[in-house]
């Protein structure tokens, strides 16, 4: 099992541009969550999707959006990039929602640098 | 609102010494607490969770609801324990809220 895969691994953009980050969950996992990790901080929750529907949203501006596809892969989109969006973006997948046995498995992340 | 606090950004101990990484939380509901670890050049991975009440790699953590704490402990630190450790709280919505992390260095 390849685990959670994210692409690209690194990305450099300039202010005002748009970016799309991609995530493929572990086979059989139906839920995908996105986190932003700024240097020196812990991961911060952005979105959660389950069965193609948004099930949770963190405290992020509307410039951030996401979607989940029928094969359970997901994209995170960020518009009008700001310098402060520079961070490691993590994707995590889990089998279901709400189960006490549910564990989130993380990808290696996409390192976004905004210049 | 939920909050996870890890008061120590850096912690250094000698090999063989006991180690305790502190975690305190604030949450009005019934908490689920986790410890995640990130070894050098590896992805974030689950170390243990309070509902399992198990020991992983010699580490244990007990949820203390009275003190709202979930400290991670190991009686004898090993060099391979050097890593970044994150305490996380899961709410009913299955979202994880992380602390700022503690970097543990075990000195040979």
Interface residues (C-beta under 8 A of the other chain):
Chain A: X3 X31 X33 X35 X40 X41 X42 X43 X44 X45 X48 X55 X56 X58 X90 X92 X94 X97 X98 X100 X102 X103 X104 X105 X106 X107 X108 X109
Chain B: X4 X6 X32 X36 X43 X44 X45 X46 X49 X51 X86 X88 X92 X93 X94 X95 X96 X97 X98 X99 X100 X101
